[in-house]
Amino acid sequence: MEELNKLLTELGISKVRLAKYLGVSRQMLYNYLALKTLDEWPKEKKVKLFTLLGMKDNEELIHKEVSGAYILEVEDRLNEGVKVSASSRGEVLTDLKGFNRKEQELLSDIIGLLKEKLSSDKTKDTYYSYKYLYHYIQSMGTTDELKYILVYMSKSLGFTDPMEFVFNKDKQFIFESILFSAMTLYNNGGASRAKLSESHKRFVQDIDHKKEEKLSRTQELNSAKIQALKELGYTEINESNAKEVLEKIAEIQSRKV
């Protein structure tokens, strides 16, 4: 990566322009440049970089001599690439007009990264990883601990200062400490399947119990809805009677308290 940074300096290519050419944020580019080798880059981005530099592989990067003509060639490709990338980014941001600039950039980076990962890695592991991520995001508002897990991972991977607390400081501090202890136990081999089988059994039972409660609640609401429609003389809920029906459902449920 040292050779790449040296070449970019000789060519006079700023990180801002390179990020625009690659279609990523500056922070994402810095993350790429912090990797040990170009082989760790997403395949699509590595190909784009080599196209910009007019190269086929890492070997050419190491031995490349910069001339005035070469600088002009790269500059032309860079200018054209930035235009195309800006156009593509504009398409991504078309549906994000209700968001401020930082939110737009964040959403664009997330969308771009997901497309990148899913297009470059078609394995089952990748598909299910992002499927579970989707479930995670769907559930973000249900418990604060889901946010604390994200912060813990961001800190442990070096993206965030370990003493930064943007949520509830006390709860976040306690959660991070507990999670660190658990991860240390896991990584040091202090836990085994045999030792934790009973704990995992309780984990499964807890999930089954929550499912039963959810099913019971759904059945209860469905019964209340049927009864409300019957008492009001309706056959279905629609836009014109929704408020009245929901109020009747609440009344029916309050009778049971």
Backbone bond lengths (Angstrom), bond angles and torsions (degrees), N, CA, C in turn:
res aa  C-N    CA-C-N  psi(-1)  N-CA   C-N-CA  omega(-1)  CA-C   N-CA-C  phi
1 M - - - 1.461 - - 1.533 111.41 -
2 E 1.320 115.74 -23.64 1.468 120.34 178.00 1.525 110.68 -62.74
3 E 1.354 116.54 -40.47 1.460 121.09 179.20 1.525 111.48 -63.33
4 L 1.342 115.91 -38.36 1.460 119.94 179.94 1.528 110.26 -65.45
5 N 1.321 117.49 -47.46 1.469 120.90 179.96 1.526 111.37 -60.99
6 K 1.330 115.98 -37.66 1.462 120.57 178.70 1.523 110.55 -65.58
7 L 1.340 116.22 -43.29 1.462 120.89 179.86 1.517 111.60 -64.84
8 L 1.344 116.53 -42.57 1.467 120.72 179.77 1.526 110.47 -61.76
9 T 1.328 116.44 -37.70 1.464 121.16 178.15 1.524 110.52 -65.54
10 E 1.329 117.13 -44.06 1.465 121.37 179.84 1.522 111.64 -65.22
11 L 1.325 115.78 -32.51 1.472 120.60 179.66 1.526 111.75 -81.70
12 G 1.326 116.50 -14.42 1.465 120.56 -179.13 1.511 113.38 74.61
13 I 1.334 116.60 28.09 1.472 121.00 -179.97 1.525 109.43 -92.53
14 S 1.314 116.00 119.19 1.462 119.67 -179.94 1.522 110.56 -78.75
15 K 1.324 116.07 159.00 1.467 121.38 178.46 1.526 110.80 -63.32
16 V 1.342 115.95 -33.44 1.466 120.60 -179.58 1.528 110.57 -63.82
17 R 1.339 116.11 -47.34 1.469 119.80 -178.67 1.524 111.40 -69.07
18 L 1.332 116.94 -38.48 1.461 119.71 178.83 1.523 110.50 -64.87
19 A 1.339 116.70 -39.32 1.463 120.75 178.92 1.528 110.44 -62.41
20 K 1.338 116.34 -41.54 1.466 120.74 178.60 1.521 110.58 -64.66
21 Y 1.326 116.63 -40.93 1.464 121.25 179.57 1.528 111.14 -62.52
22 L 1.335 115.72 -42.26 1.464 120.22 -178.61 1.525 112.40 -78.72
23 G 1.347 116.09 -13.81 1.467 119.61 179.83 1.509 113.43 77.26
24 V 1.359 115.88 33.16 1.464 120.46 179.11 1.526 108.95 -129.72
25 S 1.322 116.61 168.51 1.453 120.35 176.15 1.524 109.56 -77.16
26 R 1.327 116.44 165.41 1.463 119.73 177.74 1.528 110.64 -62.22
27 Q 1.333 115.60 -39.75 1.465 119.24 179.77 1.518 111.02 -62.34
28 M 1.332 116.10 -40.37 1.456 119.85 179.13 1.530 110.19 -64.81
29 L 1.335 117.12 -39.79 1.458 120.45 178.06 1.523 110.75 -63.50
30 Y 1.324 116.65 -42.14 1.471 120.01 178.28 1.529 110.34 -61.12
31 N 1.334 115.63 -36.78 1.471 119.64 177.40 1.530 110.41 -63.68
32 Y 1.342 116.69 -41.29 1.466 121.16 178.08 1.528 110.45 -62.65
33 L 1.337 115.49 -45.63 1.459 120.56 -176.36 1.521 112.32 -69.30
34 A 1.334 116.69 -17.55 1.460 120.74 179.03 1.527 111.94 -82.74
35 L 1.336 116.13 -11.30 1.463 120.35 178.51 1.529 110.06 -71.32
36 K 1.319 116.76 160.31 1.466 121.12 -175.08 1.524 112.83 -71.69
37 T 1.339 116.70 -42.07 1.464 120.18 -178.56 1.523 110.92 -138.94
38 L 1.321 115.33 164.40 1.467 120.41 177.88 1.525 111.91 -67.80
39 D 1.321 116.80 -21.28 1.465 120.48 179.15 1.528 111.49 -65.27
40 E 1.334 116.90 -17.87 1.461 121.29 178.30 1.524 111.75 -87.02
41 W 1.319 116.85 -8.97 1.467 120.80 178.42 1.531 109.45 -71.30
42 P 1.339 117.86 155.10 1.465 120.11 170.86 1.528 108.54 -57.85
43 K 1.306 117.24 138.58 1.467 121.84 -174.28 1.528 112.21 -54.24
44 E 1.333 116.76 -43.68 1.473 120.89 -177.76 1.524 111.11 -61.67
45 K 1.327 116.96 -41.56 1.468 120.90 -177.82 1.532 111.15 -71.74
46 K 1.318 116.09 -36.13 1.465 119.40 178.43 1.524 110.32 -65.53
47 V 1.328 116.55 -41.89 1.468 121.17 178.37 1.529 110.29 -62.59
48 K 1.335 117.04 -42.35 1.468 120.96 179.32 1.528 111.00 -63.00
49 L 1.331 115.72 -40.22 1.467 119.90 179.56 1.524 110.91 -64.45
50 F 1.330 116.71 -45.94 1.463 120.39 179.33 1.529 111.07 -64.16
51 T 1.333 116.88 -34.86 1.466 120.98 177.11 1.530 109.64 -64.15
52 L 1.321 115.89 -43.72 1.465 120.44 178.47 1.525 110.89 -60.51
53 L 1.312 116.82 -43.42 1.465 121.81 -176.16 1.524 112.69 -84.28
54 G 1.346 116.66 -5.80 1.451 120.11 179.94 1.510 112.71 67.74
55 M 1.326 116.08 39.96 1.473 121.34 -176.43 1.525 110.94 -126.17
56 K 1.331 114.54 165.34 1.460 120.37 178.84 1.525 113.10 -108.29
57 D 1.331 116.94 -29.90 1.466 119.37 -176.36 1.524 111.94 -155.44
58 N 1.335 115.69 -179.83 1.461 122.38 -178.47 1.526 112.69 -63.75
59 E 1.328 116.31 -31.54 1.461 120.47 -177.21 1.526 111.44 -60.99
60 E 1.334 116.25 -41.29 1.459 120.73 178.44 1.520 110.88 -64.92
61 L 1.321 115.71 -35.04 1.464 121.01 -179.51 1.531 110.69 -61.71
62 I 1.316 115.58 -40.94 1.461 121.09 -176.98 1.525 111.64 -66.45
63 H 1.332 117.23 -38.47 1.468 121.12 -172.33 1.531 113.75 -104.23
64 K 1.325 117.70 9.48 1.465 119.96 -175.39 1.529 112.09 -70.53
65 E 1.339 116.38 131.36 1.457 122.45 175.41 1.526 108.18 -103.46
66 V 1.321 115.60 131.74 1.465 120.90 -175.78 1.526 110.46 -92.71
67 S 1.332 115.47 125.01 1.470 121.86 176.68 1.520 108.46 -121.49
68 G 1.330 115.90 169.58 1.463 119.89 178.97 1.519 111.90 -60.83
69 A 1.333 116.13 -41.22 1.466 120.54 -179.98 1.522 111.22 -64.39
70 Y 1.324 115.90 -39.83 1.476 120.45 -179.67 1.526 110.51 -65.85
71 I 1.329 116.64 -40.29 1.464 120.72 178.52 1.525 110.49 -59.57
72 L 1.341 116.78 -42.54 1.465 121.14 -179.78 1.531 110.96 -66.61
73 E 1.336 117.12 -38.99 1.466 121.34 179.02 1.526 110.65 -61.44
74 V 1.328 114.99 -47.74 1.462 119.96 -179.04 1.523 110.23 -65.71
75 E 1.325 116.77 -39.47 1.468 121.57 179.98 1.527 111.03 -60.53
76 D 1.339 116.90 -42.23 1.463 121.13 178.63 1.531 110.91 -63.23
77 R 1.337 116.07 -45.01 1.463 120.02 179.56 1.521 111.04 -65.13
78 L 1.324 115.70 -37.73 1.463 120.44 180.00 1.526 111.18 -64.98
79 N 1.336 116.96 -47.03 1.465 120.98 -179.74 1.523 111.56 -60.75
80 E 1.339 116.35 -42.55 1.460 120.74 179.57 1.513 110.91 -67.20
81 G 1.324 115.78 -41.39 1.463 120.81 -179.46 1.516 112.96 -65.64
82 V 1.332 116.34 -37.74 1.469 121.14 178.93 1.521 110.14 -64.39
83 K 1.349 116.53 -39.14 1.473 120.25 178.14 1.527 110.96 -62.13
84 V 1.337 115.92 -46.83 1.465 120.85 -179.79 1.518 110.91 -63.84
85 S 1.336 116.18 -43.04 1.464 120.73 -179.19 1.521 111.03 -64.54
86 A 1.342 116.01 -40.04 1.466 120.70 179.51 1.516 110.48 -63.70
87 S 1.333 116.08 -39.70 1.466 121.15 178.38 1.520 110.66 -63.87
88 S 1.339 115.31 -44.58 1.467 120.90 179.28 1.517 110.85 -64.11
89 R 1.333 116.17 -42.28 1.470 121.09 -179.75 1.522 109.96 -64.21
90 G 1.367 115.20 -36.11 1.454 119.52 179.04 1.514 111.31 -62.17
91 E 1.348 116.45 -37.37 1.466 120.95 178.62 1.529 110.18 -64.71
92 V 1.343 115.66 -41.19 1.465 119.59 179.76 1.521 110.75 -63.81
93 L 1.355 115.82 -37.31 1.462 120.51 -174.40 1.528 113.20 -86.43
94 T 1.314 117.66 -2.59 1.464 121.00 -177.26 1.525 111.85 -55.60
95 D 1.335 116.81 -41.25 1.455 120.77 -177.35 1.529 112.72 -90.24
96 L 1.341 117.45 11.76 1.465 120.60 -175.75 1.523 112.34 -114.05
97 K 1.324 116.63 21.59 1.467 119.84 -175.47 1.532 113.39 -65.05
98 G 1.313 117.55 -21.15 1.463 119.85 179.86 1.515 113.50 -81.87
99 F 1.343 117.07 0.93 1.456 121.53 -178.05 1.520 110.39 -107.87
100 N 1.354 116.17 152.79 1.458 118.39 176.63 1.527 110.13 -75.05
101 R 1.337 116.26 176.74 1.459 120.60 -172.27 1.535 112.24 -61.41
102 K 1.342 117.12 -44.79 1.463 120.19 -179.19 1.524 111.16 -63.32
103 E 1.344 115.87 -40.98 1.463 120.04 179.21 1.523 110.87 -65.92
104 Q 1.332 116.81 -39.69 1.465 120.97 178.16 1.524 110.95 -62.27
105 E 1.340 116.40 -45.36 1.468 120.93 -179.71 1.527 110.71 -63.08
106 L 1.342 115.78 -41.74 1.460 120.26 -179.49 1.528 110.99 -63.79
107 L 1.331 116.38 -48.04 1.459 120.68 179.88 1.527 111.32 -63.71
108 S 1.324 115.71 -39.97 1.460 119.93 178.86 1.524 110.88 -63.52
109 D 1.350 116.67 -41.58 1.468 121.02 178.83 1.527 111.00 -64.47
110 I 1.342 116.08 -41.46 1.465 120.43 -179.50 1.527 110.36 -64.54
111 I 1.342 115.72 -47.66 1.462 120.58 -179.98 1.526 110.37 -61.14
112 G 1.344 115.61 -45.20 1.457 119.84 -179.43 1.515 112.62 -62.66
113 L 1.335 115.93 -41.38 1.465 120.16 -179.38 1.526 111.41 -67.25
114 L 1.326 116.74 -41.17 1.465 120.51 178.54 1.535 110.93 -62.75
115 K 1.324 116.68 -44.71 1.466 120.67 178.48 1.529 110.31 -61.42
116 E 1.332 114.35 -40.86 1.462 121.33 -179.69 1.520 111.36 -60.80
117 K 1.322 115.42 -50.82 1.463 121.17 -176.62 1.527 111.32 -65.46
118 L 1.330 115.91 -45.05 1.458 119.55 -177.16 1.529 112.66 -70.55
119 S 1.323 116.83 -29.33 1.467 119.45 179.84 1.521 112.02 -80.55
120 S 1.350 116.97 -29.44 1.463 119.89 -176.98 1.526 113.31 -91.62
121 D 1.337 116.99 -18.20 1.464 120.21 -178.06 1.525 109.14 -133.79
122 K 1.312 116.75 105.34 1.467 121.90 -175.52 1.530 112.68 -96.31
123 T 1.329 118.10 16.08 1.460 120.35 -177.32 1.526 111.04 -73.50
124 K 1.328 114.85 160.52 1.460 121.32 179.15 1.523 110.87 -62.72
125 D 1.337 116.72 -38.21 1.463 120.94 -179.37 1.523 111.47 -58.74
126 T 1.334 115.76 -43.30 1.466 119.73 -179.24 1.525 110.59 -65.58
127 Y 1.325 117.02 -44.64 1.465 120.58 179.79 1.520 111.10 -57.92
128 Y 1.332 116.35 -49.95 1.462 119.31 -177.47 1.531 112.21 -70.22
129 S 1.322 116.90 -30.81 1.466 119.53 177.05 1.526 110.36 -59.98
130 Y 1.330 116.14 -44.94 1.458 119.60 -178.41 1.531 112.22 -79.58
131 K 1.302 116.40 -23.83 1.468 119.50 173.57 1.528 109.07 -66.34
132 Y 1.352 116.61 -44.24 1.462 120.55 178.35 1.529 111.10 -68.43
133 L 1.335 116.35 -32.53 1.463 119.74 175.86 1.523 110.05 -63.08
134 Y 1.328 115.45 -39.81 1.473 120.50 177.49 1.526 110.66 -60.55
135 H 1.337 116.42 -44.47 1.471 120.49 177.05 1.527 110.57 -61.96
136 Y 1.329 115.85 -38.74 1.469 121.34 179.93 1.528 110.23 -61.32
137 I 1.345 115.47 -48.72 1.461 119.83 -178.96 1.527 110.99 -63.67
138 Q 1.335 116.13 -38.81 1.467 120.60 178.24 1.531 111.43 -58.17
139 S 1.329 115.92 -33.22 1.464 121.16 -173.56 1.521 113.85 -97.94
140 M 1.323 118.02 5.33 1.466 122.14 -173.16 1.531 113.57 -54.44
141 G 1.323 116.36 -33.54 1.469 118.83 -176.36 1.518 114.84 -83.95
142 T 1.331 117.04 -2.49 1.465 119.19 -174.76 1.520 113.79 -82.42
143 T 1.334 117.84 -27.47 1.462 120.79 -178.84 1.520 110.92 -155.30
144 D 1.321 116.74 140.56 1.466 121.63 -179.01 1.520 112.06 -64.74
145 E 1.336 116.33 -28.10 1.467 119.80 -176.87 1.530 112.21 -60.64
146 L 1.331 117.53 -27.87 1.465 120.02 178.22 1.529 110.32 -64.32
147 K 1.337 116.30 -36.37 1.463 119.99 176.47 1.522 110.59 -69.67
148 Y 1.336 116.15 -39.27 1.465 119.98 -178.74 1.527 111.18 -64.62
149 I 1.338 116.94 -34.24 1.468 120.42 177.67 1.520 110.06 -63.31
150 L 1.337 116.67 -43.06 1.460 120.56 179.27 1.527 111.14 -62.31
151 V 1.333 116.35 -43.06 1.463 120.59 179.59 1.530 110.17 -63.31
152 Y 1.335 116.03 -43.58 1.466 120.27 179.95 1.530 110.73 -57.49
153 M 1.333 117.02 -46.05 1.452 120.81 -178.65 1.534 110.71 -66.77
154 S 1.338 117.03 -39.31 1.459 121.06 178.54 1.528 110.70 -62.38
155 K 1.331 115.44 -40.18 1.473 120.26 179.06 1.527 111.28 -69.76
156 S 1.321 116.48 -46.70 1.462 120.43 -176.06 1.527 111.75 -66.51
157 L 1.346 117.34 -25.60 1.464 121.23 179.02 1.527 112.32 -90.61
158 G 1.338 115.90 -0.24 1.457 120.37 174.29 1.513 116.47 88.54
159 F 1.332 118.26 8.40 1.454 120.73 -179.78 1.533 112.61 -82.31
160 T 1.339 116.31 -26.93 1.459 121.50 -174.04 1.525 110.48 -128.13
161 D 1.323 116.23 142.57 1.470 121.28 177.30 1.534 109.25 -60.12
162 P 1.344 118.54 130.79 1.471 120.97 -177.37 1.525 114.53 -62.59
163 M 1.332 117.37 -18.09 1.465 120.15 179.48 1.537 112.12 -102.51
164 E 1.314 115.99 15.45 1.469 119.42 175.51 1.521 109.26 -89.18
165 F 1.332 116.30 127.75 1.469 121.21 179.72 1.524 108.47 -131.30
166 V 1.325 116.88 101.20 1.460 120.37 -177.16 1.532 112.25 -94.39
167 F 1.329 116.33 -14.55 1.470 120.34 178.55 1.539 108.79 -104.23
168 N 1.310 118.17 -146.36 1.461 121.48 177.40 1.528 109.06 -70.44
169 K 1.339 117.04 109.77 1.469 121.41 -171.00 1.525 112.66 -59.11
170 D 1.334 117.72 -47.79 1.464 120.93 -176.78 1.524 111.47 -64.67
171 K 1.322 116.46 -48.54 1.462 120.17 -178.99 1.528 110.97 -64.82
172 Q 1.325 115.08 -40.94 1.456 119.79 -179.49 1.530 110.31 -64.54
173 F 1.331 116.60 -41.82 1.473 121.58 179.34 1.531 110.77 -61.05
174 I 1.329 115.90 -46.25 1.474 120.71 -179.57 1.524 110.41 -64.09
175 F 1.333 115.85 -45.68 1.463 120.20 -177.76 1.525 111.18 -62.67
176 E 1.336 116.28 -44.70 1.459 120.24 179.98 1.524 111.50 -62.00
177 S 1.326 116.53 -39.14 1.468 121.21 -179.73 1.529 111.08 -65.75
178 I 1.330 115.69 -43.15 1.468 120.29 178.82 1.526 110.50 -65.69
179 L 1.327 115.73 -43.72 1.460 119.76 -178.49 1.533 110.99 -65.66
180 F 1.327 116.35 -37.42 1.463 120.10 177.39 1.535 110.64 -62.53
181 S 1.334 116.07 -42.74 1.468 120.43 178.53 1.528 110.61 -61.78
182 A 1.338 115.52 -42.44 1.469 120.22 -179.88 1.530 110.86 -65.67
183 M 1.328 116.97 -42.66 1.462 120.75 -179.62 1.526 111.19 -67.51
184 T 1.333 116.04 -36.01 1.467 120.10 177.59 1.527 110.02 -64.35
185 L 1.323 116.14 -43.68 1.464 121.36 178.21 1.524 110.30 -61.45
186 Y 1.319 116.27 -43.17 1.470 121.61 -179.53 1.531 111.70 -65.04
187 N 1.336 116.61 -46.84 1.466 121.06 -176.11 1.522 113.43 -72.48
188 N 1.335 116.91 -26.73 1.463 120.37 -178.35 1.524 113.34 -90.96
189 G 1.314 115.92 5.44 1.462 119.35 177.28 1.514 114.26 75.86
190 G 1.322 117.16 18.32 1.464 120.48 -179.35 1.512 113.38 -80.66
191 A 1.327 115.95 -3.60 1.461 120.13 -179.73 1.526 108.57 -122.90
192 S 1.313 116.37 144.80 1.463 121.18 178.20 1.516 109.34 -135.81
193 R 1.324 115.95 160.71 1.465 121.01 179.41 1.522 110.71 -58.41
194 A 1.339 116.49 -41.34 1.473 120.93 -178.35 1.527 111.28 -63.09
195 K 1.346 115.95 -43.63 1.465 120.19 -178.19 1.524 112.41 -68.51
196 L 1.328 115.37 -30.58 1.467 119.47 -173.60 1.528 113.84 -102.81
197 S 1.311 117.62 4.74 1.470 120.18 -176.92 1.526 111.92 -60.30
198 E 1.328 116.42 -39.92 1.469 120.14 -179.86 1.520 110.94 -67.49
199 S 1.334 115.67 -39.53 1.465 120.49 178.38 1.526 110.71 -64.33
200 H 1.336 116.24 -41.79 1.465 119.78 179.59 1.536 110.67 -67.90
201 K 1.315 115.94 -32.57 1.460 120.51 177.10 1.530 110.01 -62.74
202 R 1.338 116.34 -42.45 1.477 120.13 177.66 1.524 110.62 -66.71
203 F 1.331 116.77 -34.55 1.464 122.65 177.39 1.533 110.02 -60.23
204 V 1.329 116.42 -47.14 1.467 121.62 179.23 1.520 110.58 -64.56
205 Q 1.340 116.99 -42.04 1.461 121.20 179.79 1.525 111.19 -63.09
206 D 1.335 115.91 -38.42 1.457 120.52 179.32 1.529 110.58 -64.32
207 I 1.333 116.86 -41.35 1.467 121.25 178.47 1.530 110.29 -64.94
208 D 1.344 116.64 -43.53 1.465 120.77 178.93 1.523 111.01 -61.26
209 H 1.337 115.20 -39.61 1.467 120.08 179.38 1.527 110.89 -63.71
210 K 1.333 116.55 -42.13 1.468 121.13 179.45 1.528 110.77 -64.75
211 K 1.336 115.92 -38.05 1.475 120.10 178.65 1.519 110.52 -64.70
212 E 1.341 115.65 -41.08 1.464 120.30 179.07 1.523 110.86 -63.95
213 E 1.332 115.99 -41.57 1.468 120.54 178.75 1.530 110.44 -63.49
214 K 1.339 115.57 -41.82 1.461 120.24 -179.88 1.526 110.93 -64.59
215 L 1.340 115.79 -42.55 1.461 120.66 178.83 1.520 110.74 -63.79
216 S 1.333 115.07 -42.96 1.457 120.35 179.92 1.528 110.26 -62.29
217 R 1.352 115.56 -42.37 1.455 120.83 179.78 1.532 110.51 -64.42
218 T 1.337 116.67 -41.07 1.466 121.34 179.24 1.524 110.94 -62.84
219 Q 1.327 115.71 -43.81 1.470 120.47 179.65 1.525 110.55 -64.68
220 E 1.338 115.14 -38.32 1.467 120.00 179.73 1.522 110.66 -64.86
221 L 1.343 116.47 -43.94 1.458 120.87 179.15 1.518 111.33 -65.45
222 N 1.326 116.16 -38.73 1.454 120.46 179.90 1.522 110.93 -64.87
223 S 1.333 116.01 -40.55 1.463 120.84 178.02 1.522 110.79 -64.40
224 A 1.353 115.67 -41.87 1.463 120.84 179.49 1.520 110.50 -65.40
225 K 1.330 116.91 -37.10 1.465 120.87 179.24 1.524 110.61 -65.39
226 I 1.334 116.31 -45.00 1.466 121.07 179.59 1.518 110.44 -61.26
227 Q 1.335 115.12 -43.14 1.466 119.70 -179.54 1.522 110.79 -66.55
228 A 1.339 117.71 -40.24 1.463 121.91 179.91 1.526 110.99 -63.36
229 L 1.322 116.59 -44.87 1.462 120.18 178.61 1.526 111.15 -61.55
230 K 1.336 115.17 -39.41 1.463 120.47 -179.28 1.514 110.36 -65.75
231 E 1.342 117.08 -45.28 1.469 120.90 -177.92 1.525 111.81 -67.68
232 L 1.337 116.53 -31.68 1.462 120.04 -178.97 1.528 112.81 -88.48
233 G 1.328 116.24 -11.06 1.454 120.28 178.35 1.520 113.54 82.54
234 Y 1.342 116.84 23.56 1.464 120.91 178.28 1.535 109.92 -105.09
235 T 1.335 114.63 161.26 1.468 119.28 177.15 1.531 112.11 -106.93
236 E 1.343 115.80 -16.98 1.461 120.06 179.97 1.528 110.56 -157.34
237 I 1.348 114.29 165.97 1.467 119.93 175.42 1.517 108.16 -93.59
238 N 1.344 116.82 129.99 1.453 121.09 175.81 1.533 108.94 -136.76
239 E 1.320 116.49 -177.74 1.464 120.68 -175.92 1.527 112.32 -60.76
240 S 1.296 116.71 -35.40 1.466 119.38 -174.99 1.532 113.46 -77.06
241 N 1.344 117.26 -26.99 1.472 118.30 -177.23 1.523 114.21 -114.54
242 A 1.343 116.86 1.82 1.470 120.82 -174.42 1.523 112.56 -55.10
243 K 1.332 117.38 -47.26 1.467 121.27 -177.59 1.530 110.35 -61.61
244 E 1.315 116.67 -44.39 1.463 121.61 -179.26 1.530 111.12 -64.57
245 V 1.331 116.51 -43.04 1.469 121.01 -179.08 1.527 110.79 -65.97
246 L 1.339 117.04 -43.12 1.468 120.77 -179.72 1.528 111.25 -63.73
247 E 1.320 115.87 -38.31 1.471 119.72 177.45 1.530 110.35 -65.61
248 K 1.326 116.27 -37.91 1.468 120.94 178.93 1.531 109.81 -67.87
249 I 1.337 117.49 -39.46 1.479 121.17 177.29 1.520 110.07 -60.06
250 A 1.348 116.15 -44.26 1.471 120.70 178.91 1.521 111.00 -62.15
251 E 1.329 114.80 -38.24 1.479 119.15 179.99 1.531 109.87 -66.72
252 I 1.316 117.02 -43.55 1.475 122.18 -179.98 1.512 110.77 -61.01
253 Q 1.333 116.03 -42.12 1.467 119.57 -179.60 1.533 111.27 -68.63
254 S 1.334 116.54 -32.68 1.466 119.52 -179.62 1.532 112.00 -69.84
255 R 1.323 117.24 -22.94 1.454 121.30 178.67 1.534 111.07 -65.93
256 K 1.340 115.50 -26.13 1.465 120.67 -175.57 1.522 112.82 -87.14
257 V 1.353 115.59 -9.13 1.469 118.96 -178.56 1.528 110.87 -76.22
